[in-house]
Amino acid sequence: MVSKIRAREMVNMMCQLYPDAHCELIHANAFELTIAVLLSAQTTDKGVNKVTPNLFAKYQTPADYLAVPLSDIENDLRAIGLYKTKAKNVRQLCELLISNYGGEIPGNYDDLITLPGVGRKTANVVLSVWFGVPRIAVDTHVERISKRLKFARLKDTVLEVEHRLMYLLPEEMWSHAHHAMIFFGRYHCTAKRPKCTGCPLNAMCGYKDKEKIQQ
């Protein structure tokens, strides 16, 4: 695995490549962001962004989601994967927000993960993007990039990847690094056809299949 110096050098290159990397999920507040990240499980941000404008126009508060039958929310989410489970989680999340948090998204990790459908990644995204708390959210892109660049081992779990990145990078880099790594994985070092030829990280990259790709 790479050293702290090499990891920071590579992440800095990604940040330079994507200086404006940001959360691409449509949202106007913490509540909408939490719903959007919840919906993004096993679904692309692009797919989520196709349904949320209509969703957020219809339901602006937790009470709005509880004022309609569950089937209505399911229909609103039908275009994305696991829509029935996600609709149920959204309803339960809204119930818990009203009963436990005054209808507001809590700004700390321990409370966030009590919300239905909100796991570690979602909580980290909400804390980082909305509340400005330094966090690294490990999605499929961050995990793939971390393992290709030898930041983490191939066998590492998502949690182990997160801890490894927190060890390698200074805290002030965490939030920007996680967005830059997502953009790098989404638009450059893609899952099936990474752009290895001409990649600024090529000389330092430990991806075992890059030679095949460049042939």
Secondary structure, DSSP 8 states (H G I E B T S, - for coil): ---HHHHHHHHHHHHHHSTT----S--SSHHHHHHHHHHTTTS-HHHHHHHHHHHHHH--SHHHHHTS-HHHHHHHHTTSTTHHHHHHHHHHHHHHHHHHHTTS--SSHHHHTTSTT--HHHHHHHHHHTT--------HHHHHHHHHTTSS-TT--HHHHHHHHHHHS-GGGHHHHHHHHHHHHHHTS-SSS---TT-TTGGG---TTHHHHH-
